[in-house]
Amino acid sequence: MDRYYVLGNPVEHSRSPYIHRFFADALHQKLSYEARLVPLDAFEQTVEGLKKEHFSGCNITVPFKEQAYRIADDLTARAEFAGAVNTLKYENGRLLGDNTDGEGLVTDLMRCGVALAGARILVLGAGGAARGILAPLLERNPSELVIANRTVQKAEVLAEHVKSIAGCSVRGTGYDQLKGHFDLVINATSSSISNNIPPLPADTIDSSTRAYDLMYSPVDTVFVTYAKSKGAEAWDGLGMLVCQAAESFFLWRGVRPETEELIRKLRSDMKK
């Protein structure tokens, strides 16, 4: 039986085992999937041990995505661009590193009916979460992509990195320099954890904006609540979590799971 894992520290909160077992049952795939807590100083040793156990692949969560990037023998283009790996596939003695976060986001946005082609998109934050989603967003041909961050230089550096693959205007800026309405605003900061929102100008979000928080919660995150208060449609990142897992499953197994039923079930379970 093929063996898969999610590696992280902490990892006991991970929904990945449930998600991938759900996919496997739905698609009649025989596999095992377990969470494994990895000591902070033993990621590479853990992966080497899994190779000896003839594992087939794993998901990578905090704080090992950059280490996974460094140990991969081969990288997909999107992992190379993101500088981080959240999925490893082990085949023929080689590790393939991929990053499915951005594709998971775009898939969920499309599921929610959000049009990306021709859209003016604002990404809040310039850290690893933001970097992981930019390439798939740009592949959908927005009219403009703006990256805003408290430290303006980080936003500017990330914008320069993105310009090499962009077919539209891309720029980095500070929150106080934002001007006008955006069609889509994505919160890629961790501000919802601390119950804060980035300091956006009043006209950034209005009733025609779509808003998305990469964080998810049993109740609306503070960013989703704020966006809805401005009349916008808004979603949290639960759908992205499931859709990026489906992309990992497809990389490993060659079949793409349906996600709608699982998203509904997880949302229902979270509210209980």
KOLKOLKOL-599034 format. One record per residue (C-alpha): chain; y negated, x, z; residue in one letter; residue number from 1. Coordinates in pm, 1 decimal, decimal comma, always signed. Each point is the difference from the previous one (the first is absolute). Layout:
BEGIN
{pt A {Y X Z} a NUM}
...
***
This chain:
BEGIN
{pt A {+0,0 +0,0 +0,0} m 1}
{pt A {-345,4 +132,9 -92,3} d 2}
{pt A {-212,8 +82,0 +302,7} r 3}
{pt A {-375,5 -41,7 +30,3} y 4}
{pt A {-244,2 +55,1 +285,5} y 5}
{pt A {-359,2 -37,6 +104,9} v 6}
{pt A {-127,1 +316,3 +167,9} l 7}
{pt A {-299,5 -3,4 +229,8} g 8}
{pt A {-144,3 +61,6 +345,1} n 9}
{pt A {-36,1 -261,9 +135,7} p 10}
{pt A {+245,3 -204,5 -201,8} v 11}
{pt A {+143,9 -266,7 +228,0} e 12}
{pt A {-264,2 -250,2 -119,3} h 13}
{pt A {+95,4 +42,5 -366,5} s 14}
{pt A {+94,6 -312,3 -192,9} r 15}
{pt A {+159,0 +208,7 -276,1} s 16}
{pt A {+362,4 -39,6 +117,8} p 17}
{pt A {-36,8 -378,7 +4,1} y 18}
{pt A {-176,2 -4,5 -337,1} i 19}
{pt A {+251,8 +219,6 -180,9} h 20}
{pt A {+301,1 -175,5 +149,1} r 21}
{pt A {-152,5 -327,6 -117,1} f 22}
{pt A {-38,6 +143,8 -351,7} f 23}
{pt A {+355,1 +137,2 +3,3} a 24}
{pt A {+149,0 -332,3 +108,6} d 25}
{pt A {-201,7 -194,0 -258,0} a 26}
{pt A {+108,7 +232,4 -281,0} l 27}
{pt A {+360,0 +50,8 +123,7} h 28}
{pt A {-54,6 +373,5 +40,8} q 29}
{pt A {+224,0 +190,8 +239,0} k 30}
{pt A {-204,2 +248,8 +197,6} l 31}
{pt A {-104,3 +92,9 +351,7} s 32}
{pt A {-359,2 +40,8 +114,0} y 33}
{pt A {-106,9 +129,5 +340,3} e 34}
{pt A {-312,4 +112,5 +181,6} a 35}
{pt A {+8,9 +357,1 +125,9} r 36}
{pt A {-250,1 +145,8 +246,5} l 37}
{pt A {-90,9 +351,6 -112,0} v 38}
{pt A {-141,8 +259,5 +243,5} p 39}
{pt A {-349,8 +98,0 -105,2} l 40}
{pt A {+105,9 +358,9 -65,0} d 41}
{pt A {+332,2 -74,7 -170,8} a 42}
{pt A {-65,0 -198,9 -315,6} f 43}
{pt A {+132,9 +255,4 -247,5} e 44}
{pt A {+303,5 +74,3 +216,7} q 45}
{pt A {+73,4 -372,3 +22,3} t 46}
{pt A {-6,9 -40,0 -377,7} v 47}
{pt A {+225,0 +305,0 -43,4} e 48}
{pt A {+243,9 -161,4 +243,5} g 49}
{pt A {-4,3 -323,5 -199,7} l 50}
{pt A {+84,5 +195,7 -314,5} k 51}
{pt A {+314,4 +124,5 +172,8} k 52}
{pt A {+83,7 -360,8 +84,0} e 53}
{pt A {-34,2 -83,8 -372,5} h 54}
{pt A {-278,1 -252,6 +47,0} f 55}
{pt A {-150,3 -173,9 -304,1} s 56}
{pt A {-362,8 -35,3 +99,4} g 57}
{pt A {-256,2 -83,4 +264,2} c 58}
{pt A {-339,7 -148,3 +63,8} n 59}
{pt A {-257,7 +213,9 +175,7} i 60}
{pt A {-255,9 -133,1 +242,9} t 61}
{pt A {-260,1 +151,2 +232,8} v 62}
{pt A {-47,0 +291,1 +47,6} p 63}
{pt A {+229,6 +162,0 -257,0} f 64}
{pt A {-126,5 -113,6 -343,6} k 65}
{pt A {-171,9 +329,9 -78,1} e 66}
{pt A {+298,8 +202,3 +119,7} q 67}
{pt A {+224,4 -209,3 -224,0} a 68}
{pt A {-233,4 +84,1 -288,3} y 69}
{pt A {+41,6 +371,4 +69,9} r 70}
{pt A {+379,5 +3,5 +19,8} i 71}
{pt A {+68,7 -215,2 -308,2} a 72}
{pt A {+158,5 +189,1 -289,9} d 73}
{pt A {-155,4 -238,7 -252,5} d 74}
{pt A {-290,0 -245,5 +22,2} l 75}
{pt A {-93,4 -313,1 -188,7} t 76}
{pt A {-348,7 -0,4 -151,4} a 77}
{pt A {-126,4 -247,2 +259,4} r 78}
{pt A {+133,6 +210,4 +288,6} a 79}
{pt A {-155,6 +311,2 -152,1} e 80}
{pt A {-333,0 -177,6 -23,1} f 81}
{pt A {+19,1 -145,6 +352,9} a 82}
{pt A {+99,1 +332,0 +158,2} g 83}
{pt A {+244,5 -191,6 +218,5} a 84}
{pt A {+353,0 -138,3 -24,7} v 85}
{pt A {+130,7 -317,7 +160,7} n 86}
{pt A {+334,7 -12,0 -184,4} t 87}
{pt A {+260,4 +269,5 -58,7} l 88}
{pt A {+298,7 -36,5 -231,5} k 89}
{pt A {+281,5 +253,2 +34,5} y 90}
{pt A {+209,4 +43,6 -311,6} e 91}
{pt A {+191,6 +294,0 -149,4} n 92}
{pt A {-117,3 +227,6 +277,7} g 93}
{pt A {-372,3 -61,2 -61,0} r 94}
{pt A {-263,0 -197,9 +185,6} l 95}
{pt A {-229,0 -220,9 -207,9} l 96}
{pt A {-320,6 -96,9 +179,2} g 97}
{pt A {-185,3 -321,1 -84,3} d 98}
{pt A {-289,2 -197,5 +144,5} n 99}
{pt A {+42,4 -375,6 -33,9} t 100}
{pt A {-296,3 -107,0 +215,1} d 101}
{pt A {-248,3 -51,2 -282,0} g 102}
{pt A {+247,9 -182,6 -220,9} e 103}
{pt A {+89,3 -219,9 +296,7} g 104}
{pt A {-366,1 -86,8 +48,9} l 105}
{pt A {-60,2 -79,4 -367,6} v 106}
{pt A {+316,0 -211,4 -18,4} t 107}
{pt A {-110,5 -201,1 +302,4} d 108}
{pt A {-352,1 -42,2 -134,5} l 109}
{pt A {+147,0 -138,3 -321,9} m 110}
{pt A {+226,9 -228,5 +207,6} r 111}
{pt A {-314,0 -130,8 +170,4} c 112}
{pt A {-164,6 -66,2 -336,1} g 113}
{pt A {-258,2 +280,3 +20,4} v 114}
{pt A {-123,5 +119,8 -339,8} a 115}
{pt A {-52,9 +377,1 -15,7} l 116}
{pt A {-93,3 +51,5 -365,0} a 117}
{pt A {-377,4 +10,1 -28,6} g 118}
{pt A {-47,7 -34,6 +376,7} a 119}
{pt A {-256,2 +185,5 +209,6} r 120}
{pt A {+215,4 +144,2 +279,3} i 121}
{pt A {-107,2 +146,7 +332,7} l 122}
{pt A {+244,2 +207,4 +207,3} v 123}
{pt A {-101,4 +54,5 +362,4} l 124}
{pt A {+114,6 +334,5 +139,5} g 125}
{pt A {+83,9 +334,7 -157,1} a 126}
{pt A {+310,1 +107,1 +189,5} g 127}
{pt A {+366,0 +7,9 -96,6} g 128}
{pt A {+34,5 -378,1 -21,9} a 129}
{pt A {-286,0 -19,2 -249,8} a 130}
{pt A {+127,0 +291,9 -205,2} r 131}
{pt A {+343,7 -159,1 -31,0} g 132}
{pt A {-128,1 -319,2 -163,2} i 133}
{pt A {-260,7 +126,9 -247,4} l 134}
{pt A {+212,9 +99,0 -300,4} a 135}
{pt A {+177,7 -337,9 -35,7} p 136}
{pt A {-333,1 -180,7 +40,4} l 137}
{pt A {-159,1 +207,8 -275,8} l 138}
{pt A {+295,7 -63,4 -230,5} e 139}
{pt A {-102,8 -369,2 +1,6} r 140}
{pt A {-334,8 +78,3 -169,8} n 141}
{pt A {-267,5 -110,6 +245,7} p 142}
{pt A {-362,5 +23,0 -113,9} s 143}
{pt A {-99,8 +215,8 +298,6} e 144}
{pt A {+161,6 +149,5 +308,4} l 145}
{pt A {-211,8 +98,6 +299,1} v 146}
{pt A {+135,4 +188,8 +301,9} i 147}
{pt A {-205,5 -39,4 +318,1} a 148}
{pt A {+49,9 +200,1 +317,4} n 149}
{pt A {-186,1 +87,2 +319,8} r 150}
{pt A {+20,2 +367,9 -99,0} t 151}
{pt A {-158,2 -20,7 -343,2} v 152}
{pt A {+127,4 +339,6 -112,9} q 153}
{pt A {+362,5 -111,4 +39,8} k 154}
{pt A {-67,6 -299,2 -223,0} a 155}
{pt A {-171,3 +219,5 -258,5} e 156}
{pt A {+286,1 +252,4 -3,8} v 157}
{pt A {+258,4 -275,3 -44,0} l 158}
{pt A {-205,4 -157,0 -279,1} a 159}
{pt A {-8,5 +334,0 -183,2} e 160}
{pt A {+377,8 +26,3 +35,0} h 161}
{pt A {+41,8 -347,9 -148,3} v 162}
{pt A {-233,2 +47,4 -297,0} k 163}
{pt A {+260,1 +201,7 -191,2} s 164}
{pt A {+212,3 -313,2 -49,8} i 165}
{pt A {-270,7 -266,4 +2,9} a 166}
{pt A {-103,2 -200,8 -301,8} g 167}
{pt A {-297,8 -145,3 +183,9} c 168}
{pt A {-288,9 +100,6 +224,7} s 169}
{pt A {+118,2 +147,5 +331,9} v 170}
{pt A {-225,0 +115,8 +281,8} r 171}
{pt A {+8,2 +79,4 +368,6} g 172}
{pt A {-270,6 -113,0 +239,2} t 173}
{pt A {-88,9 -98,6 +354,4} g 174}
{pt A {+11,8 -355,9 +129,3} y 175}
{pt A {-377,7 -21,0 +27,5} d 176}
{pt A {-39,0 +92,7 -367,2} q 177}
{pt A {+211,8 -287,2 -134,8} l 178}
{pt A {-185,4 -241,1 -224,7} k 179}
{pt A {+93,9 -345,3 -121,4} g 180}
{pt A {+305,4 -220,2 -9,1} h 181}
{pt A {+355,7 +125,9 -65,1} f 182}
{pt A {+282,6 -200,2 -156,3} d 183}
{pt A {+262,3 +165,2 +219,7} l 184}
{pt A {-46,8 +181,1 +330,9} v 185}
{pt A {+298,0 +188,7 +144,6} i 186}
{pt A {-6,6 +122,4 +359,4} n 187}
{pt A {+194,6 +326,9 +2,3} a 188}
{pt A {-141,0 +108,2 +336,9} t 189}
{pt A {+175,7 -45,5 +334,1} s 190}
{pt A {-296,3 -194,5 +136,9} s 191}
{pt A {+201,0 -318,2 +53,9} s 192}
{pt A {+212,0 +181,0 +261,0} i 193}
{pt A {-311,3 +47,7 +213,6} s 194}
{pt A {-123,6 -351,5 -84,2} n 195}
{pt A {-297,6 +128,3 -196,7} n 196}
{pt A {-113,8 -28,3 -359,3} i 197}
{pt A {-182,9 +258,5 -209,6} p 198}
{pt A {-381,0 -55,1 +2,2} p 199}
{pt A {-37,0 -178,7 -333,5} l 200}
{pt A {-326,6 -130,5 -142,9} p 201}
{pt A {-23,9 -379,7 +18,3} a 202}
{pt A {+33,6 -52,8 -376,1} d 203}
{pt A {+315,1 +210,8 -49,6} t 204}
{pt A {+232,9 -296,2 +55,2} i 205}
{pt A {-76,0 -356,4 -102,9} d 206}
{pt A {+190,3 -314,6 -95,6} s 207}
{pt A {+111,6 +144,4 -334,9} s 208}
{pt A {+141,1 +319,3 +155,1} t 209}
{pt A {+367,8 +59,7 +63,0} r 210}
{pt A {+67,2 +213,1 +310,2} a 211}
{pt A {+313,1 +184,5 +107,2} y 212}
{pt A {+80,8 +190,2 +319,9} d 213}
{pt A {+280,4 +257,6 -23,1} l 214}
{pt A {+76,4 -70,4 +365,8} m 215}
{pt A {+198,7 -312,3 +92,2} y 216}
{pt A {+24,0 -207,6 +312,2} s 217}
{pt A {+149,2 -327,8 +133,7} p 218}
{pt A {-354,9 -137,3 -6,4} v 219}
{pt A {-283,1 +80,2 -238,1} d 220}
{pt A {-129,0 +355,3 +38,9} t 221}
{pt A {-366,4 +36,3 +88,9} v 222}
{pt A {-74,5 +102,7 -361,2} f 223}
{pt A {+178,4 -305,2 -143,2} v 224}
{pt A {-182,4 -220,9 +250,5} t 225}
{pt A {-335,3 +150,4 -101,4} y 226}
{pt A {+69,2 -41,6 -372,5} a 227}
{pt A {+103,0 -362,1 +46,1} k 228}
{pt A {-318,1 -62,7 +200,9} s 229}
{pt A {-192,2 +105,1 -312,5} k 230}
{pt A {+194,0 -255,8 -206,2} g 231}
{pt A {+235,6 +251,6 -162,3} a 232}
{pt A {+372,6 -36,7 -54,9} e 233}
{pt A {+167,1 +270,3 +207,1} a 234}
{pt A {+346,9 +134,5 +75,2} w 235}
{pt A {+154,3 +258,3 +228,4} d 236}
{pt A {+252,0 +267,6 -99,6} g 237}
{pt A {+328,9 -173,4 +81,7} l 238}
{pt A {+63,5 -72,5 -368,2} g 239}
{pt A {-77,2 +362,7 -86,6} m 240}
{pt A {+255,9 +113,4 +259,2} l 241}
{pt A {+271,8 -209,8 -164,3} v 242}
{pt A {-102,5 +81,1 -357,2} c 243}
{pt A {-10,7 +375,9 +56,7} q 244}
{pt A {+346,8 -25,9 +156,8} a 245}
{pt A {+120,3 -186,0 -308,5} a 246}
{pt A {-133,3 +284,6 -213,9} e 247}
{pt A {+195,2 +250,4 +213,9} s 248}
{pt A {+312,6 -212,1 -32,9} f 249}
{pt A {-44,3 -3,8 -378,4} f 250}
{pt A {-32,2 +380,4 -6,7} l 251}
{pt A {+324,9 +35,9 +192,4} w 252}
{pt A {+210,4 -281,2 -142,2} r 253}
{pt A {-142,3 -82,1 -343,8} g 254}
{pt A {-48,6 -368,9 +83,3} v 255}
{pt A {-324,9 -158,3 +114,7} r 256}
{pt A {+18,6 -246,2 +290,4} p 257}
{pt A {-189,4 -326,4 +13,3} e 258}
{pt A {-258,4 +9,2 +277,0} t 259}
{pt A {-146,4 -348,3 +43,9} e 260}
{pt A {+267,7 -143,4 +229,2} e 261}
{pt A {+1,4 +307,4 +224,0} l 262}
{pt A {-379,4 +4,1 +32,8} i 263}
{pt A {+6,4 -365,3 +108,5} r 264}
{pt A {+281,5 +66,0 +246,5} k 265}
{pt A {-171,4 +304,6 +155,8} l 266}
{pt A {-326,8 -190,3 +29,5} r 267}
{pt A {+176,8 -287,7 +172,0} s 268}
{pt A {+186,4 +233,3 +235,7} d 269}
{pt A {-321,2 +183,3 +90,7} m 270}
{pt A {-167,2 -322,7 +105,8} k 271}
{pt A {+278,4 -102,1 +237,5} k 272}
***
